[in-house]
């Protein structure tokens, strides 16, 4: 009964959104810190506040989140302007909700963006990085608990979670746009504090190139329900063993400085999707 109620709650959220937008989007974008200017390129925009969607999560940040629906590069796209994080107090099963709702809307491809710390010594603030894999040692999963078989099997592979074909398109598009696109492994931490220098050294030795507090719950949920994922990190700051007294104040400034370049890249990629 509980599993059925959870699925019905997701469906009510999706039905409400679909009633407003009228057309099923094939692509969704979840926007990271300082990367909202992608919305400037959207045509015929329609906005839906999260708080108006039945059963949907409520943002704990100072600014309210919204779904923005419209056209980008000739395709129907739905964007989420604010994402939800574990450090805000949500349980991991709650953090699965946004992607499951997107799946019920008809979304087949999901583009994720985030701001992250540069762990790899060859990564610098301002770099745009394509995520090829992740490390999640937090010991938690958004698909833990009652399996929602309407979305996928109990056990599912994640070896191609960050879709190889989408990454190929991204690298080709970056080359055509003259963008130096790095590629690396994203290490997830729960936050909201930044990592200690010793933790960063451990992350680097384990193969992490970037570190951040988001994205993993969304990608794992997408993997469960068969949505292809393309994910980008904007390296907005050095990790704590590369700079002293890091307080995160530079994160939004660097993200906004880089966002026009990332916006052009994403618009180009969407145009290449079939």
Secondary structure, DSSP 8 states (H G I E B T S, - for coil): -HHHHHHHHHHHHHHHHHHHH-S--SEEEE--TT-GGGGGG-EEEEEEEGGGSTT-----SSS--EEEEEEETTEEEEEESS---GGGT--HHHHTHHHHHHHHHT--EEEEEEEEEE-STT--TT-EEEEEEEEE-S---TT-SS--TTT--SS---TTSB-HHHHHHHHHHHHHHT--EEEEEEEE---SS---HHHHHHHHHTT-SEEESSSHHHHHHHHHHT-EEEEEEEEEEE-TTTSSS--STTHHHHHHHHHHHHHHHHHHHHHH--
